[in-house]
Amino acid sequence: MAAQHVHEIDAAIKELISSRRQEILQIAQNGANPGPLKNVVEIQTAIDALYRAREQEGTST
């Protein structure tokens, strides 16, 4: 069961990065105004939360 949760969390991380990849690349190439920068911070926060959940799932097995 825990392995399934880790797999689901990994899939969510990959989907999040994939879905916002173009926006992240544009910001990297063109610089950021406050709107896109805020989005990147939100993306990073979400990724961090997913990684923490994966780590907690891994330690609970």
N, C-alpha and C positions, 0 to 999 in steps of 0.2 A: 504493500500500500504506500509506504513512504517513497519508494522508488517511482511510483506513478506520480506522486505529488511533485517530486523533483523534476521529473520529465515535463509535467504541465507548467511548472514555473519557468524552466528553461525555454519551453516553447513560447511562453508569454513574453519573456525577455527578447527573444529573437524577433517575434512579431512586432513588438514595440519599436525596436531599433530599425527593422525593415520598413515599417510604415512611416517613420519620420526621417529616413535616411536622406531623401532629397532635400528636405528642409535644412537638415544639419549641414549638408554639403554646401548649400547656398549661403548659409550664414558663415561658414568657414571661408568661402571664396570672396564674399562681398562685404564682410564685416557684419556687425549686428546692430540693429536699432533695438530699443527696449522691448518691443513686442516679441520678436524672435528670440531674443536673449532670455526673456521670461519663459518662453516655451522650452528652450534647451534646459533651463534650470528645472522645470517641471518634469521633463523627460528624464533627466539625471536622477531626480528624486524618486520617480517611479521605478527606475532601474535599480537604484539602491535598495528600495523597499522589497523588490522581487528577489534580489540577491540575499538580503537578510532572511527573508522567508525560506529561501532554499537552504541556507545555512542552518536555520533552526530546524527545518525538516530533517536535514542530514544528521543533526546531533540528537534528535529524538528517537533514532532507530536503535 
